[in-house]
Amino acid sequence: MTDALPIPTGVPTTRRCPFELPTELLRLSEQGPLSRMRYSDGHLGWLVTGYSAARLVLGDGRFSNRADLARMPVAISSEAEQSRRAVPPGVFHRMDPPEHTRYRRLLTRHFTVRRMDRLVPRIEQLANGRLAAMERQGPPADLVADFAMPMSLDLLTELLGVPDEARERFRTESAALFELDSGAEEITRATQAIHERFRELIGQKKTGTAEDLLGHLAAEPELPEDEAATIGMVILTAGFESTGNTLALGALALMRNPGQLEAVRADPAVMDSAVEELLRYVTVTHFGPIRTALEDVRVGDALIKAGDSVTLALPAVNRDPEHFAAPDTLDVTRPAAHHAAFGYGIHQCLGQQLARSLMRCSYARLFDRFPALRPAVPFDEIHVRTDKNTYGLRELPVTW
């Protein structure tokens, strides 16, 4: 590792192309798997861009995932950063064991491969409904607003047991949680509103026999209503934007690479590897996960000291040429080589099997119904957005 390049402040996110790494991030990754990075509060920490280094950090208990220790690797106000650090009981994905272990054990059985496979017919119904509405409307359609994001929201709220009439409210109320420029008051107001909605639902389900996830949480005798509501909020907000943005970017990647799309359409058996490759290729977690060293840890040639913040740049990790051959090439037949799109270790994404099922079904239905689907604007007029917690497209006009 060298310090040949200037130390960046925050994770570089500016891209020239939706499917290329940010130029500055690429240069940092080329100089080594770890680089020094300055955080918005002035702290000098670390940026991880190498695959092996990322697996070490994510799998080592000497690196904490606690929200109250984390520093944001992008520029936000100090008040907003404090708001994002303040997490109540139930925010399991920002905790360390044993608290994290308790919540994770409670939830894991609801996200098994078998349970997600049973959702496939319903996912197909949801996709067919959204696509039929697009067809009735006629081209051009916006694949982000008309298909990808609604599919993600529909599936997550149905899994949780959120009634239809409340779904749009959740979408609008949660917007402030995803925007990086949201102030502390906006974050607090949105969090309180969503939490109150979930608490109302938990209270309603305590007297019933609902088989949805909120119903199961409501029936847990040792789980307070506040914590159950927080868990529901975490599952919705952690999965909605990331899954929807991955779905839209993946569809654009396939349309941009017609040979790869044809390979998927010609052999349905290729779909599984295609989904894994798209998750790697369009990784939407563009800054993070974030860890804090609890003690001095050596990672390769670097000594990360206790208290140092460490941010993983997953898009760069998933393009590491030491692990992936021709990493900048989309290859839907590539064997799944343990990409890091869902993280690694005990905090690996709880909903990863749900995301895979949604992608498989959605792409199959989308390109079966519209075999001539293509962007309705030139590629260089498709604009990305990096001002949210997850990377994505502002819109994706398509025709058929």
Residue, then its C-alpha position, 0 to 999 in steps of 0.5 A: m500500500t502507498d499514499a501516492l494519491p491525495i487522501p480523499t475526504g469521504v467516499p468518491t461517488t461521482r461517475r462518468c457512466p452508470f456501470e463504471l466505478p467512480t474515477e477517483l475510487l478506481r484510482l484508489s483501488e489500483q494503489g492497494p486494497l486499503s487507503r487512508m480516508r478523511y471523514s467529514d468530522g476530520h477523523l483520519g480513517w480507512l477506505v477498503t477497496g480490496y476483496s480479501a481485506a473486505r472479508l477480513v474486516l466484515g468477518d472479524g469481531r474486532f470491528s464493531n458495527r455499532a451505530d453510536l461508534a460509526r462516522m459517516p463517510v460522506a458530507i452531512s451536517s453534524e446534527a444529522e450524523q448524530s440523528r443517524r447514530a441514535v438508534p433505539p432497541g430493535v435496530f439489529h443491523r447496527m448492533d454487535p453481539p449479543e444484542h444482534t444475535r438475539y434479534r437475528r435468531l428471532l428473524t432468520r427463520h422468516f427469510t430462509v430459501r424455502r420460505m422465499d421460494r414459496l413467495v415466487p407465485r405471489i411475486e409473479q402475480l405482483a410483477n404481472g400486475r405492474l407490467a399489465a399497468m405499464e402496457r395499458q399506459g403505453p410507452p414510454a414508461d419509467l421502469v424505476a417509478d412504474f416497476a422497480m420501486p413499486m415491486s420492491l415496496d409491494l413485496l416488502t410491505e406484503l411480507l410484513g403485513v402492511p395493508d395496501e392503503a398504508r403503502e404509499r404513506f410509508r414510501t413518502e414518509s420514509a423519503a427523508l431517511f434515504e436522502l443524504d441532505s436530510g436534516a436532523e429534524e427531518i430524520t427525526r420526524a420521519t423516523q417517528a412517523i414510520h415507527e408510530r405506523f408500525r406500532e399501530l399495526i403491531g397493536q392491531k395484530k396482537t389480537g389476531t392470527a396474522e401469518d405475516l411477519l408483523g403478526h409473528l413479531a406481535a406474537e413474540p411474548e418477550l418482544p415489546e411493541d416498541e422493539a417489534a415496530t422498530i424491527g418492522m421499520v428496519i426491514l422496510t427501510a433497509g430493503f426498499e431502496s436497495t432492492g428497487n435500485t438494484l432491479a432497475l440498474g440490473a435491467l438497464a445493464l441487460m438492455r445495454n448488453p443485448g448478448q447477455l440478455e439473449a443468453v438469459r432469455a435463451d436458457p432460463a437456467v442461466m437466470d440464477s448466475a445472471v442475478e448473482e452477476l448483476l448484484r456484483y456488477v451494479t452494487v448499489t451500496h456505494f458507501g459502506p458498510i462502516r466499521t469501527a476498530l475496537e482494538d489494533v488490527r493488522v489488515g495486510d500491510a496496514l495497522i488499523k488502530a483502536g477507534d479508527s473508522v473503516t468504510l468498505a467501498l463495495p462497488a470496488v470490492n466487487r470489481d477487484p481483479e484479484h478475485f474476479a476475472a475481467p471484473d468490468t465485464l458483465d458476464v451472466t454465465r460467470p460462476a457466482a464467486h462470493h460477491a460482497a453485494f450483501g456484505y459478509g459475516i454475521h451482518q450479511c443481509l438478512g433479506q438477500q434470498l428475498a432480493r434474489s427471488l424478486m430479481r429472478c421473477s421480475y426479470a423473467r416476467l419483464f423480458d417475456r412480456f416486452p421482448a423488445l424492451r429498450p431505453a427510450v432515450p440515448f444512454d448518455e441521457i440516463h442520469v444516476r443519483t448519488d445523493k441517497n444512501t443507495y446508488g440508483l437511477r433517477e428514472l429509466p424511460v423505456t419503450w417496446 
